């Protein structure tokens, strides 16, 4: 198997499409039920940030990590949530990827990495390789394209093991 830094976008999408097909076959919930955002936060985002603090930051102490605050906003009381979102809009906050790491890769190929984290059984791409017609996914995909245009390694990452492996490959952890 190729390493992640040698995969083309098409190969990565094929890998994700294959995983989506496997996940679709093994789903235990009804079609009407959808995984909640809380699953992404508890199963992927929080463990990944903890893993980064343990393995990535000791090797790259000057690296800057920006984590999307939406996960914390979702759990706030309604009044505080509305006030926080209003303040964020005033500051020009326009949603971001889940994790943005501002540290060039050792080989200099990328100035950083932008990760949009999903649970391991998330269904992102259609069979033809395009992103599903889901408003939230489309918005996230547009943001990913913006980071790619800036030279960042950016994509959807499904599950904690994939996130860890990408970081190991790109940053030689």
N, C-alpha and C positions, 0 to 999 in steps of 0.2 A: 504494500500500500504506500502511496505517496505521502510525503509529509504535508501538513496543512499549508505551509508557505509555498509549496510547489503545485498546489491544486489550482486549477483555473476556476473562475466563477461558475462556469457551466458544470464542471465536475463536482464542485461543492454543492450546487443546486441539485444535481442528480443524487448525490449522497443524502441530502435533506429530503428530497422527494421519496427516496427509497425508505427512509426512516418514517416519513409521514404515512406511507402505505402500510408499513408494519404496525405503526401506532393505531391507524384506523382499523386494522383487522383485530387488534387486541383491546380495543376500547370496551370498557365495562359499563359506561354510562349511556343513557339514551341520547339519541340525536338532538333532542330538544335541550338537553343540559349542556352547559358550556363550562370549561374550567374557569375558575375565578382568578382574578389578578393576584389574589393572595397566594395562590399556589406558586406563581412565578417568583414572588418575593420570598416566601419561606423555603421553597425547594431549590431555588437557583440563586437569586440575587444575594441574599444574606450569606449563605454558605460560600459563595464565590468571593465576596468581599473579605470574609474571614480568611479564606485560603490565600487571597492576594496579600493580606497583611502578614501572613505566616511565611509565605515562600517568595513572593515577588519583591516586596518592599525591603527586606534585608539585603537583597542583591542590588536593588535600585533605590537607595534611600531618598534621592532627590526627585523621584517621579511624582507627578501630580495625578490624582485620581478624582474624577467628578462623578458622583453617583446621583441618578435622577431622584429627586425628592418626592415624586408623585406617590411612591409607595407609602411614605410617611403621611402625606396629605390625606390619602384615602381613609386612614384610620382615625382622623381627627373628628371631634364633634362638629356638627353641621355649621354652626356659627363661625367657629375658628377656621374651619375648612374654607368657607366662602371668603373670609377676610384674607387668608393666606393666598388663595388663588388670585384675588383682586390685586394684592400687593405684587405678586409675581408677574401679573400682566403689565402692571405699571413699570416694572423693571425690564420689560421686554422678554420675559421668559416665554418661550414658544415651544415647549416640550423638547426633550433631548433624548438621546439614547440612554439606555439603562446605566451603562458604565462607559466612561471615556477616560482613557489613560494617555496622558501627555508625556510620553517617554519614547524617543526614537528606538527602533529595533536595532540590535547590535550590528546587523549587516547594513543598516542605513536605508533599507528599502521603504520603510514607512515612518512618518513622524510620530505615529501613535496608533492606537487601536480604539475603535468604537464598537461596542457590543450591545446588541439589542437581545436581551436574554429571554428565552422562552422555556417552558417546561419540556421535558424530553418527548412528550407525545403531542406537541403542538403541531397543528396542520397549517403550514404557511404557504407552500407553493402548490400550484396545480400540476397536473401531469406534464403539461407543456413547458414547465419551468417558470411561468409567470406567477406573480404574487396573487393570492386569492382576493376576491373582490369584497374585502372587509374594510370598512372605513378606517379603523384603527391600524390595521396592517398596512394599508396604503400610505397613511400618514407616516408611519415608522419607516417604511421603505423609501419614501421621499427623503427623509432625514439621512438614511444610510447612503443614498446616492450623493447627497450633498457632501458627506464626509469622504466618500470615495473620490469625488471631484477634487477635494483638497489634498488627496494623496494618502489618506488614512486607510488602514485595513479595517473595513467595516462590513458587517453582515449580521444576520440573525444567527444566534447560537442556541441550539436546543439541548438543554440539559447540562448539568454541572460537569460531567466528564469531558464533554466536547470543549467547553470553555477552558478547562484546565489544560487539555491537550494542545489547544491553539496557543495558549500562553507559553507552554513548555517549548513548542516548536519555534515560535517567533522570538522569544526572549531567552532561550537556552537556559531555562530554570532547571 
